[in-house]
Amino acid sequence: MVAAQKDELVQGKGLLIIISGPSGVGKGTICQELLRRDTNLAVSTSATTRAIGPGETDGKEYYFFSDQAFQEVVEQDGFLEWAEVHGKRYGTLKSRVQEILDTGRDCILEIDVQGGIQVREKVGACVLIFVKAPSEEELVRRITARDRETPEEIKRRMMTDQWEMTQEEKYQYSVVNEHVDTVVEEVLGIIREERKTNASTIH
């Protein structure tokens, strides 16, 4: 994890919304539903050094960078946050976040917990939402059901997840992803309330 430095984002009327939680908790599904139900929301696509997977498109799921290209952006201070996770690096491009905020839309960052904490430390005005599974057993079931990792990778991922769960108190809000429709409506409710607060602050 890199050292935090204060970053200035020109947010205008848009909110910066962080959605974090352990791997396998369903953050991606929640974000897809949020976009479908609220046209004023946009997700900032992250950059990664991991290999592109079957059915994935560069610029859609991730921007796929070589190690050298990723490092160049790091040295140019082009990431709002970045971290190494299981041997691969992931980062949020400042330019992409600013591009969304410039349109007046609310920008969602679907990022891991250490990335969420970095953004909280670097950008004062953001909405932090922690997503968790109903139980640790259910989280293991979801990760295993993805059938993307070896048993060793699943074990390593679960160790990371256990640490991430200890960081929940650093977030403003916590939601349990037991049923997608329910948790999406809960998150939309949080966003609506934050919009009201943001509007009253601006005016």
Phi, psi and omega per residue, in radians:
M1 nan 2.376 -3.128
V2 -1.485 2.782 3.115
A3 -1.196 2.473 -3.104
A4 -1.386 2.362 3.011
Q5 -2.242 2.558 -3.116
K6 -1.132 2.313 3.121
D7 -2.079 2.502 3.110
E8 -1.900 2.096 3.027
L9 -1.991 2.347 3.091
V10 -1.490 1.719 -2.997
Q11 -1.518 -0.381 -3.120
G12 0.984 -2.198 -3.137
K13 -1.684 -0.042 -3.103
G14 -1.513 2.541 3.060
L15 -1.618 2.590 2.974
L16 -1.804 1.989 -3.010
I17 -1.984 2.113 3.130
I18 -1.742 2.148 3.046
I19 -2.031 1.950 -3.069
S20 -2.237 2.940 3.084
G21 2.810 2.979 -3.129
P22 -1.023 2.686 3.070
S23 -1.031 2.356 3.104
G24 1.568 0.016 -3.066
V25 -1.402 -0.246 3.089
G26 1.809 0.411 -3.107
K27 -1.061 -0.730 -3.103
G28 -1.085 -0.773 3.125
T29 -1.104 -0.742 3.117
I30 -1.060 -0.806 -3.119
C31 -1.114 -0.683 3.098
Q32 -1.054 -0.736 3.137
E33 -1.210 -0.652 3.092
L34 -1.049 -0.777 3.136
L35 -1.121 -0.662 -3.118
R36 -1.180 -0.587 -3.041
R37 -1.650 -0.266 -3.096
D38 -2.446 1.885 -3.056
T39 -1.304 -0.139 3.106
N40 -1.549 0.091 3.119
L41 -1.833 2.527 3.043
A42 -2.479 2.504 3.113
V43 -1.741 2.310 3.059
S44 -1.435 2.050 3.138
T45 -1.224 2.284 -3.118
S46 -1.460 2.834 3.021
A47 -1.780 2.610 3.125
T48 -2.617 2.715 3.053
T49 -1.717 0.010 3.117
R50 -1.275 2.790 -3.113
A51 -1.219 2.585 3.088
I52 -1.184 2.377 -3.081
G53 -1.645 2.950 3.116
P54 -1.011 2.293 3.102
G55 1.399 -0.022 -3.137
E56 -1.560 2.688 -3.136
T57 -2.196 2.314 3.110
D58 -1.063 2.224 -3.119
G59 1.659 -0.176 3.117
K60 -1.794 -1.271 3.100
E61 -1.214 -0.794 3.103
Y62 -2.643 2.877 2.821
Y63 -1.615 2.068 -3.054
F64 -1.616 2.018 -3.068
F65 -1.927 2.621 2.915
S66 -1.309 2.862 3.097
D67 -1.007 -0.720 -3.103
Q68 -1.164 -0.783 -3.128
A69 -1.118 -0.694 3.115
F70 -1.098 -0.772 -3.124
Q71 -1.106 -0.625 3.120
E72 -1.099 -0.692 3.113
V73 -1.184 -0.667 3.078
V74 -1.012 -0.828 -3.088
E75 -1.186 -0.436 3.105
Q76 -1.556 0.082 -3.108
D77 0.997 0.731 -3.092
G78 -1.597 -0.041 3.131
F79 -1.846 2.404 3.000
L80 -1.243 -0.634 3.032
E81 -2.717 2.674 2.979
W82 -2.707 2.733 -3.125
A83 -2.725 2.745 3.026
E84 -1.720 2.191 -3.102
V85 -2.253 2.051 3.133
H86 0.924 0.717 3.032
G87 1.494 -0.060 3.103
K88 -2.104 2.639 -3.110
R89 -1.797 2.495 3.138
Y90 -2.297 2.479 -3.136
G91 -2.661 2.747 3.095
T92 -1.811 2.073 -3.109
L93 -1.312 2.137 3.118
K94 -0.991 -0.720 -3.070
S95 -1.082 -0.664 -3.129
R96 -1.221 -0.712 3.114
V97 -1.104 -0.819 -3.125
Q98 -1.105 -0.651 3.124
E99 -1.020 -0.750 3.133
I100 -1.201 -0.829 -3.112
L101 -1.089 -0.569 3.136
D102 -1.116 -0.425 3.123
T103 -1.432 -0.133 -3.110
G104 1.560 -0.019 3.111
R105 -1.447 2.860 3.036
D106 -1.490 2.351 -3.068
C107 -1.812 2.143 3.094
I108 -1.707 2.294 2.980
L109 -1.888 1.964 3.054
E110 -1.645 1.641 -2.994
I111 -2.354 2.895 -3.138
D112 -1.287 3.021 -2.992
V113 -1.140 -0.761 -3.128
Q114 -1.137 -0.551 3.062
G115 -1.185 -0.710 3.103
G116 -1.064 -0.705 3.127
I117 -1.166 -0.679 3.087
Q118 -1.040 -0.800 -3.119
V119 -1.116 -0.719 3.120
R120 -1.024 -0.680 -3.108
E121 -1.317 -0.492 -3.057
K122 -1.653 -0.518 -3.098
V123 -2.165 2.004 -3.066
G124 -1.140 -0.762 -3.014
A125 -1.608 1.629 3.052
C126 -2.666 2.788 3.141
V127 -1.865 2.099 -3.054
L128 -1.866 2.073 -3.120
I129 -2.136 2.124 -3.122
F130 -1.745 2.207 3.141
V131 -1.863 2.280 3.111
K132 -2.302 2.786 3.098
A133 -1.448 2.818 3.134
P134 -1.058 -0.500 3.141
S135 -2.780 2.849 3.104
E136 -1.131 -0.621 3.126
E137 -1.090 -0.708 3.132
E138 -1.188 -0.624 3.108
L139 -1.120 -0.756 3.096
V140 -1.065 -0.746 -3.131
R141 -1.068 -0.751 -3.121
R142 -1.147 -0.749 3.133
I143 -1.123 -0.751 -3.141
T144 -1.140 -0.665 -3.097
A145 -1.155 -0.401 3.134
R146 -1.171 -0.433 3.082
D147 0.953 0.698 -3.131
R148 -1.945 -0.281 -3.050
E149 -2.139 2.720 3.037
T150 -1.328 2.867 3.089
P151 -0.949 -0.644 3.133
E152 -1.174 -0.703 3.127
E153 -1.171 -0.661 3.105
I154 -1.113 -0.731 3.127
K155 -1.090 -0.771 3.127
R156 -1.139 -0.686 3.129
R157 -1.136 -0.673 -3.140
M158 -1.172 -0.579 3.081
M159 -1.121 -0.730 3.083
T160 -1.110 -0.753 -3.133
D161 -1.039 -0.679 -3.137
Q162 -1.105 -0.693 3.082
W163 -1.155 -0.746 -3.108
E164 -1.061 -0.630 3.140
M165 -1.105 -0.469 3.136
T166 -1.311 -0.183 -3.095
Q167 -1.681 0.069 -3.066
E168 -0.964 -0.647 -3.066
E169 -1.156 -0.251 3.131
K170 -1.426 -0.083 -3.130
Y171 -1.768 2.631 3.141
Q172 -1.232 -0.658 -3.051
Y173 -2.282 2.606 3.036
S174 -2.265 2.363 3.088
V175 -2.292 2.611 3.137
V176 -1.829 2.145 -3.137
N177 -1.580 1.400 3.066
E178 -1.674 -0.792 3.064
H179 -2.226 2.232 -3.021
V180 -1.011 -0.844 -3.103
D181 -1.009 -0.740 -3.108
T182 -1.145 -0.821 -3.080
V183 -1.227 -0.598 3.110
V184 -1.129 -0.754 3.105
E185 -1.124 -0.619 3.105
E186 -1.134 -0.766 3.130
V187 -1.158 -0.711 3.096
L188 -1.065 -0.652 3.084
G189 -1.093 -0.724 3.093
I190 -1.081 -0.794 -3.112
I191 -1.104 -0.730 3.122
R192 -1.061 -0.753 3.133
E193 -1.151 -0.694 3.117
E194 -1.165 -0.596 3.085
R195 -1.117 -0.704 3.122
K196 -1.097 -0.775 3.120
T197 -1.108 -0.746 -3.124
N198 -1.129 -0.721 -3.132
A199 -1.125 -0.702 -3.134
S200 -1.212 -0.528 3.111
T201 -1.248 -0.725 -3.129
I202 -1.150 -0.757 -3.120
H203 -1.568 nan nan
